[in-house]
Amino acid sequence: MNQAGRKLWKKLPAAALASVFALGAGAASLPFAPSASAEEYAAVSAPNVSDPAKMELIYLVTASMDSQNRFAQTSDHMEYWALQAAQNQALAVVANPAPSSAQLFSARQQMEKAWGDYAYRYVHDKKDVSRIMGRDGSAIYSKYPSSDPSYLTPYEKGVIDMIDKTYDLMDTMGDSNGEAAQAYQYYELETSKLSHLVTPDFDRYRSSLAYSQEKAAESMVVLEQLGIDAKERVDDFNRSVAFLQALLSNGPYERAVYSAALNDVENDRYAIQSSAKLAQEIVRIQKLADTSPRGIRSGEYPASAFGTLNRAINEAKHVLETADSAEEMNYQYQFVLERAEYYFKKSVKP
């Protein structure tokens, strides 16, 4: 969900902080109390996800999640951040009981573009697609004493059939980067639509939900202590929690529905945790800048070093306010601030 313009770094009055940080009893030891909007949504008897346009968004989200799992070498790049933002936006539209056709169309366009850019980064030719499908096929058949198709579950048979269909599709295509990425996306998307053949693991979704509630609450303690206004991110988390709770209470739905909803909860929880980590790093580096001696004598730091460090601090504050994904914030403190601190300390006069 677009975080642009959020004012996370401003100080809040104690009363306002108390209203943001409202805790109550529940499954987790430190669960969030739902926001008013989340409570309103939770009152809906059964989430409406049967609309074909909503289901297409859900399949796009789950297929892109599978891509992230396949290509998890790094998340410190714009394509990953844009994909996370598109997933969040798509799930916000899915959770809306009555989204407009314009909202559905816009969310789908954003998902298709972000996922297309992400796939293009990692899938370069048909050989890459063949390797991916080969690993999937081998993983399926390795569980059985022979490659006899009669051993396969309906879902596994569906995956094997989709591998064959993707090879047929690639026979009609060229071998450019773009065409290979399209073939890969076809395979991933069509495979995600087989989720109705798999029974959802409700215990896993419930335990993961409780874990996310607990960890998000712990990070909110840190944000409260630092005086950070994270209300909008908390509201996003509460809405995603309420949506998954409503799905678990009114199901069963397809596995893809639960997987996408849990992904939304985890993305929102991770954003709160990353906000707390980045805020702590900003405070720590700011203290370094404020307490280090300035000058040209031994043990002192030149004025230029303070300018560079303060620019990194200000950049981190801006990212804390505006980042669309947790990964973007993580990159900021794991690379930008750490690098700025490293070069600042190296600049000390011997």
N, C-alpha and C positions, 0 to 999 in steps of 0.2 A: 504494500500500500504506500502511496506516495507520501514521503515524510517531509517534503519540501516546506520550508518556512516554520518548522517546529522550533520552539524556543526552549530547548532542554537545559540551557545553561543559566537561565535566570533564577534568582532566589525566590522562593515562595514563602508566604507567611505560614506560621505553624499550623493555623487552622486549615489552610488550603492543602498543606502536605498531609494532614490527618485525613482529609476527605479523599485524597488520591490513594493513600496507603491504608485502606480499610481492610482488615483481615477478619475472617470468621472461621467457624468450625466446618470440617468436611473430611473428605477421604485423605487428603494430604495433611501433614502437620502444620504447614503454613499456606493454606490455600488462599486464592484471591476471592474477595467478595465480588460478584458480578456487577458491572456497571449497569445503569438504568437501561441502556439500549440492549445490553446482553440479556437482562431479565425479561425485557419485552420479547426478544426473539425466542428465548427459552420457553415462553408461554405458548408458542405455536405448537399445536398438537403433534404435527409430523412435518419435518422439513420437506419442501417440494423440490426434489431433484430429478423428477421423472421427465421434465422437459428435455427434448432431444438436444437443444442448444446448450443447456446446462451440462448434460452428460458429455457432450463433445468437449466442453471446457475441462471437465473432470478427467477425461481420457488424455487430453493434451497435457494436463498437469502431471498425471501419473507417468506418462511416457517420458516427459522431460525429467522427472525425478529419477527414472531408471537410467537416463543418460548421465545424470550427475553421479549416480552410483558407479557407472562404468568408467567415467573419466574423472575420477576423484583425485588425480595427481595434485591439482592446485585449484584454489578458489579465489586467488588474488588477481582477478582480471575483470574487465568491464562486462564481458559476455556473461559471466557467472552472476554478477551483481544484477544485471538487467533481467536475467532469467528468474532470479529470486523475486524481484519486484513484480514481474509479470505473473508469476504463480500466486503471489499474495493478492494481486488485483483480481485475478480470475476467481479465486476462492471467495473473495468478498462479494463478487457478483453472484456466485453460486449460492452463497448463504443468504442472500437477499431473497425474501419470500416472493417478491414480485418485481424483478428487474425489468427495465425497458429493453426493447429490441436493440436500441442504440448501445446500451451498456453491454449487452451480450456480444454484439458485433465488435465493439471496440476492444473488449477483453480478449476475444478470440484473435483479433488482428495482432494485439500486443503479444500474446502467447506465441503465435505462429512465427512472428518476426524474431522474438528473443530466443526461442528454441532453435529456429533455423540458423541464427548467427552462432549459437553455441555448438550445434552439430557441425557446422562448417569449420569451426576451429579444430575439431578433433578427427573428423572423418574426411580423408583426403582422396580416396579412390575406392574402386570396387573391392580391392583386396582387403581394405579395412572392414568393409561390411561383411565380407565372407568370413573373416577371422572372428568377428563378433558372433555371427550366427553359428559358426563352427563350435565356438566355446559353449554356446547355449545348448546345441544339440548334444555335444559330448557330455555336458553336465547332466542332461536328462538320461541318456542311455547308460551312463556309468553307474547308475543306481540299480541296474537290472543285470541278471546273469547273461542275457543275450540282447541283441537288437531287435528281437521280435516285437512288432508294434502292439501285439495284444497285451503286453505288460503295461503299456502307457495309460496314464489317467486321461480323462477327457481334456484337461488343460494342456497336458504334455503333448497329446495328439494335435491339439490346436496350434501349439508353438511349432511343431515339426511341419505341419501343413503350411504355416505362415513362412517358414524358411523356404520351402519349395516355391511359394508364390512370389517371394521377394527375388529369388533367383530368376524366375520367369520375367519379372518386371525389369530386372537389370539387363536381361538379354535384349530389351528394347531401348536401352539407354546408352549414352556415351559414358566415358570414364572421367569426366571432369570432376573437380572438387564439389561443385554445386550439385551435380546429378548424383554423385555418390552419397552426399549428405541427404538428399531427398529420398533415395532408396532406403537408407538407414532409418530415416524418420518414418517412412511407410511401415517398415518392419516393427519398429518400436510402438507406434501408435496402434496398429492393428493387433499387436500382441496384448497391449493394455486393455483392449476391448474384450479379451477373453476372461476378464476378472470374474464374470458371473459364474464361471466354472470352478471357482475356488471358494471354499467356505472361509469367511472372515474369522480372524483370531481375536475374538472380543476381549479376552483376558489381557492380551498384549496391548490393545488400544486403551483399555481402562488403566492399566498400570503405567503406560507411557504418559497418559493424561495426568495422572496423579504426580508422576515425577516432574513433569513440566510445570505444574502448579507450584510444587515445592521449590524448585530451583528458581523460578521467576520471582517468587516471594523473597527468597534469600537475597537476590540481586536488588530488589526494591528497597531492602533495608539499607544497602550501601548507597543507593541513589538518594534516599531520604536523608541520610547522614550528610551527604555532600550538598544537599539543597538543590537537586536536579529535578526539573519538571519533566517527568516521563509520562504524563497523563495520556497522551495520545497513543503511545506504544502500549501502555497498560490497557487502554480501551480496546485496541486491536486484539490484544491477547485475550481479554475477557470475551469478546465477540466470537473469536475462533474456538475458545473453550466451550461457550454456550452452544455453538453449532454442533460440535462433536458430541457433547452430552445429549443434545436432542436427537442426533442420529442413533446413538447407543440406546436411547430410551424408546425409540419408535421404530426400530428396524424390524427385520433385516433389510439392508440394502446391498448393492454389489460391493465387493471388496475394494474396488477402485474408489468408491465414494469415501469409505472410511480411511483409506490410505492417504487420499488427497486432503481430507479434513485434518488428520493427524499431522501431516506435513505442515499445514497452515499453523496449527498450534505450536509445533516445534520451531518453525521459523520466527513466530512472534515471541516465543520464550527466549530464543537465542538472541533476538534483537535487544531484549531487555538485559540479558546477561552481558552482551557485548557493550551496551551503553554503560553499564556499571564498570566494566573493565577499562574502557576507554576513558571514562571520567576519572577513575583512580589514577591512571597513567598521566592524565593532564595535570592533576593536582600534584603528583610526585615530581614531574618535570618542571612545573611552575615553581615548586619549592626549591628545586635545584637552581633555577634562574634567579630566584629572589635572594638566596643565601650565599651564592658563590661570589668571592671577592673579584671586583673589577679593577684592572690596572695593568701595568707593564712589568711589575716586579715578579720575582719567583713565587709560584703558588697562586698567581692571579690570572684572570682570563681577559683577553682583549675585548674591546667594545664590540667589534664585528662578530665575535662568537655569540654574544648575547642577542644580537639582531637576528642571526640565523636560527637560534633556538626559539626565540619568541615567535618568529614566523611559523615554525613547525607547530608550536602550541596553538596559535590562532587558526591554522589550517585544521588541526585536530578538533578544535571547538566547533568549527563550521561543519565538519563531517559529523560530529556528534548530533548536531541539530538537524542535518538534512539527509543523512545516509538512507538509502532505500533498502539496504540489506545489512545483516550482521557481519557478513564477510568484508564489506567495505570498511566497517569500523575496526574489525580485527586487523585488517591490512594497515590501518592507520597507526595503531599502537605497536603492532608487531614489526613493522618495517620503518615507517616514517619517523615516529617518535624515538624508537630505539636507535635508528641511524643518527638522528639529530643529537641525541644524548652522547653517542659514541664520539662523534666529531667534536662536540663541545668539550668533552673531557680531554680529548687529545690536544686541544688548543691551549691548555694550561701552560704558563711560562715555566720552564725548567729552573 
